[in-house]
Structures are given as structure tokens and as C-alpha cells.
């Protein structure tokens, strides 16, 4: 018989599921109202930072991957990615988990497994949180970190003449989504690589910390809403024009194979959210240093354009140059995939205008 959370109740959940997992791992004062984020003088020489974000239903669910492990992993990624964008070393994650009574204990454990695995891969752990019953799964987390020595990256600081850098995969998430959705996996392709960002996207925590410590990027943010949205925020924060040239973009074999099989321009796969990259600006003289850092951290660097005087986003691709279309998923708008649905977002991404 599978025990449900309602069979235990909050206090037994804490004592029988959470305390064995976290209380015995040396988490200070487990069970208190507040977690000890940085005992002693752990942040005496740095800037303490924190971020909080909810976790939507993962796209993986829409593709048949319903294991709550992936939802837990995504919850951690969404929050830890913000720490990577400022170059912070994570100190811990606080989770707020609203769960239905009918959820089984084994399902709950899988959710926790995903959270813990992503945290461990990012050099941190869960240090506290809250649990409550509700009609559906509703997950939120708060990530806390420190920028050592005060080296904290920001969205501001870009200069005209800087290059636009993307640190991470380019288009892999949507290549994986389309391949899984349409059951169009190219022969011989490594499905684990192709679906990596669909199931377990890695927040760029370690690479962000190194970039910040060496002051390699003049401006930075994480790409949580898509390339257009990220570049728009950088352009507005720095009062500049982002000129994107995708003609020389280099894509991974997995992205190119899926794009070829489905007859989709790989550039379109790079426009959406999902790969959890860092998007920023770098002086041309320091590109080689950024590339070395990316390679040492097991990821990639893509230079996709440059910063110019002006305003907005200009896209050059296939001999056409014009203002980039708003391929966006801004919250509380009809373009948001939460409002319009995933199918409409994919339609816009794959077939909608690139300029406008």
C-alpha cells in the first residue's frame, strides 16, 4: 500500500520524511522558524543576495515525463540560475511546498530528490522551508547566496562596442521539446544529451561565480524568458541597441540534426527560453578569457552580436536586417504561454515572424 501525505500529516512528514533527509545532514537548527543562512562570519567579506521564484508546471510534463523529480529539479534551477546571473556562491535554498493530500509519500520523495540533486550539482543544499496542503502542487523557493569580495554582476554596465555573449547551450531545449513532441529523434542521436535541458537544465552557478570573480562580463542576466526578452532588458537597462547577427551562429550537432529533420531554422530554436543560459556583454579583448572559463566549466560560449548606440533589438539573419519581432512570453500578457498555451507559443516560435 502506498502511503499518502494525508496518511502522515504535517508533523509526521517533518519527522519521518524531512528530518531524516535534512536534519541529519548538519543543517543548523533544522525545524526552527528561520534557517541559519550564514553562521558566524561567512559573509563578512561579501554581499549577501537572495531571490525567490515559483515553479510552473514543467514542459516535460506535457511531453509525458510526469516524474516529480523533474519538477523538483526545475524549482531549484529557476532560483539558483538567478544566483548564477549575479555571480553568487549559493548558501542554501528555502522551499515552500503546497501539495495535495492525495500525493503519495514516494511521489513526495521524488520531488525532494530532484530538488536535492540540482542543489548538490550546484554546490548547495536545502536549508529550510515550509510545507502545506492544497488542491494542487504549488512550489516556490528562495535561493540565498553571497558574492565574495563584493564582485556582483549586474544588468547594467554594458558599453558600446561590447560583444553579446551567451554562455550555455543554444537551442537545445526546443530541439529536445520538438523531437519528443513529434517523436522525431534523428537516427543515432544521443537522446540523453538532446533531452538534458528539457528534464534537468543546469543553472550556471559555477561559471557565473568565476565570471564575476574575474570581472569578465560588463553586464549579465539569466535567460529565463527567451532571447528577445533578455536582450530587451539589457538594452533598456543600458540605453543601447543590441545588434544580433545569427548568420555565423554555431549550433550543436543535436540541434542541427533535429532542425534538419523537422525542416526548422535552428535560429528559431535559439530564440526561446528553456536553456537557462547566462546572457551578457563582454569587451572584445576578454572574449578568449570568457571562452576558457566556459570550457573549463563544461559549457559553451556563443557570440551572437554586438552593442551599438541606439535603442532596441536589431536582428540580422539570412541577408535580412530589421528590428527583431517580440518573440516573447512576458507574464500577464496574451503572449505568455501560461495564458495562450504551450502550443501557441511553439507555433509563434517555429513559424511566426522574426522581424516586426
N, C-alpha and C positions, 0 to 999 in steps of 0.2 A: 504493500500500500504506500502510495506517495503522500508524504505529509505536506500539507499546505501551510502557508504562513498563518492562516486563521486558526490552524490547529495549535500553534505555538503562542501567539500573542506577542506584543512588543517586547516585554521584559525577557521572555524566553528566547526570542530572536536575538536580543542583545547578548544574553548569557551563553546561548548554545551555538549561535552561528557567528556573531560578530566578535565577541570577546576571544574565542579561541583563535580567530584569524588575526585580529589586530592587537588585542590586549597582551598577548604573549610574545609579540614581536618587538616589545620595548617602546611602544607608543606611550609617551608620558601621560599619566593621569587619564587613561582610557576610561570613558564613561562620564567624565565631568561635563559641565555645561559648555566649557570652552577648551579648545585644544591648545597646548603649548606649542606655538609655531616655531619659536626660536629661543630655546632655553639659553640662559647665560648671555654671552656677548656675541652670539653667532652672526648678528647683522651690524656689529659695531662699525665695520668698515665698508658698508654697502647701503644700497637703497632697497627697502622692503617694498615689494609690489604685490598686488592681488588682483584677480579677475574672476568674474563669475558668469556662467553661461548655462542655459538649459540644453538638453539634448533632444532633437527631434527624432521622429521615427527614422531609422537609417534607410537609405535607398536599398541596402542589402535585403531588408525585409520584403521589398517589392519584387525582389528577384528570387525569392524563395529561401533565403538564408535567414531563418527566424530564430536561430540560437541567440539567446540574450547575451552571450559572450560578446558579440559584435556591437551590441548596443552599449554595453559597459565600456568597451574599448573606445567607442566613439565619444562617449561622455568625457572620458579622460583626455582624448585627443583635442576636442574642441577647446577645453580650458587650458591645457598645457601648451597648445600652439600659441596662445596669447603671450605666455611667458617667453617662448622662443622668439617672438617678434620684437621683444624689448631686450633680449639677451640676458634673461634672468636664469639663475640656477634655482630649480624648484626646491621648496622646503616641504611641501606637502599638499594634499588635496582633501578638501572637505566635501562630503557628498550629502545631498538632500534627496531621498528616495521615497517617492509616493508610489505605492504598489497595491494592487487589488488583493483582497483576502484569498482569492482562489489561486493565486500564484503558488506553485509548489516550492518547497524548500530547495529542491535540486535546481529548479529554474533560477531561483534567487542566487544560489551559489554560482551558477554560470555567469550571471550578471556581475557578481563581485569578482569572479575570475578574470573577466575582461577588463574591468577597471584596474585591478591589481597588476595584470600583465602589462598593460600600457604604461602604468606608473613605473613599474620596475624597469621597463625598457628605456624609460626617460630619466632614470636615476632618482626616483622619489617613491612615495607611498601615500596611502590614505592615512590621515591623522585624526579623523573625526567626522562627525556629521549628524544626520537625523534621519529617522525612518517613520513613515506614517501610512495609514491605509487610505485608499482612494478608489475611485471607479475604474481608473486606468493607470497605466505606467506613466509616470511623470518624473523625469530625472533632471537634477540640477547639480552643479558642482562649483566650488570655489577653489582656484589654484593660488597658492601663495609662494612667492619666490623672492630672491634677493639678487640685485645687480652688484656684483663685487666691485669694490673700488669706485662705485658711482658710475660705471660705464653702462649707460642705459640707452638703447636705441629708441628712436622716435620717428614719427611720420614726417616730421619737419627736418630741414637741413639739406635737402637736395639742391644742387647747383646746376645752372645751365651748362651743358657740356658733359654732365654725368651720363653714364650708360644705365639702361634699365636692366636689372638683373632679376632672374627667377631662380631661386635655389630650391631644388626638389624635382619631382617628376613633372613632365609637361604632357598633359592629355591622357595619362594612363588611366585615371579614374573613369572617364567617359568611354574610353576604349573598352574597359572591362565591363561597364554597365551595358553598353550596346551589344557586346559579344554574348553576355549572359542573357540579356533580354531576348535576343533574336536567335539564341543558340547557334551563333556563327563564330565558332572558335577556329581560327586558321589551323590547318594540319601541322602537327609538330610543335605548336606553341606551348610555352610554359604557362599553364593556367594559374599556377600559384603566383607568378610574377604579375600576370595580367590582372588578377583579382586582388592584388595586395592592397591597393588603396580603396577598393570597394569594401573590403572586410576589416582590415587592420591598418588604417593610414597612420603613419608615424608623425607625431608633432616634431618640428625641427628645433628641439630644445638644445641639444648639444652643439649643433652647428651655429645656432643663434648666439649662444653664450660665447663661443670662440670668436665669431664675427664682431660682437660687441666689445670683447676684451681687447681686440686688436684695432678697434675703431675703423673697420673696413668699409662699412656702408654709411652713406651720408643720411639716408632715410630708409625706413623699413616698416612693413606691416605684414600680417599673415593673410594669405589668400583664402578667406573663408566664404566669400560671396561671389567669386568669379573675377576674371582678369579685368574686365571693364570696371567693375565696382572698385577693385583695389587701385587701379591706375587713376580712376576719378578722384578717389580720396587723397592719393599722393599729389595729384595735380592741384587740387583745391587747397591742400594744406601748404603747398609751397609756391602757389601762384605761378605755375608754369604750364607748358604744354608737354604732354607725353607723346612722343612720336614713336609708334610701334611699327617695326618692319619685320614681317613674318616670312619674307621670301627666303631668308637664309636660316630659318629655324631648323634645328636638328632634333628629330624625334627618335625615340627608342624603336627597336625592331618590332616590339609588341604593338605599339601604337600604329606604326606604318602598315603592319600586316592586317590589323583589324580595319583600318581605314580603307585599304585597298579592297579587301573582301566585300565591304559594305558600300563601296563607292562614295565614301565621305571624305571631304577635305580634312586632313589631320589638324589643320589650323583651327577648325571649329571645335575639335575635341579639347583644345588648349584654352578655349575661351571660358569654359565653365568652372564652377567650384568643384571641390572634391579631392584635389591632390594635396591640399594643406601645405603649400609651399610658402616660403618667405619671398615677398616681392619688395624690391628696394632699388636704391640708386647707388652707384659706385663710380668713383673717379676712374677714368681710363687707365691711369697709372697704377691702379691697385687691383685690376681685374685678375691678373695672374695669382695674386695672393688669395683672393676670394675663391678662385678655382681650386687652388691647392687645399684650402680649408674644406671645401665641399667634397673633394675626392677623399680626403683623409677621414671624413665623417660618413663615407659611403653613399653620398648623394651626388647630384649633378648641378652644374651651373649653366644657365641659358641666358645669353644676352639678346634681348628682343627689341632694342631700340635705344633712343637717347632722349635727354631732357633738353627742351628748347624754350626760348622766350615765347610767351603767348598763353593760351588757356585751352583746356580740354584735352581730348584724346584724338590723335590722328592715326589712322591705320593705312599702311602701305602693304599691298599683297596682290600678286599676280598682275602687276602693271597698273593697278588702280590705287589712288591715294585720296582719302577723304576722311571726314570726321567719322569715328567709329560709331556704329549703332550701339544703342544701350542694351546689350545682351546682359540682362541683369536679373536678380532675384531679390530685390530690395523688399524687406519686411513691410507689411501693411500697405502693399501696392497690389494691383491686379496681376503684375508680372511675377510676384512671389510664388514659388512652386507650392507653398503651403496653401495659397489661395486658389491658384489656377490649376494645380495638379502637376504631377511629375511628367505626364505625357505631353502636356502643353509646353513645359519648359524644354523637354528634349526636342520637340518639333521646332521651337524657336532656335535652339542651339544648332541643330543639324541643317535646317532649311531656311531659317529666317535671314533677313538682310544683314550683311556685315558692316554696311555703311548707312548713315542716315542722320 
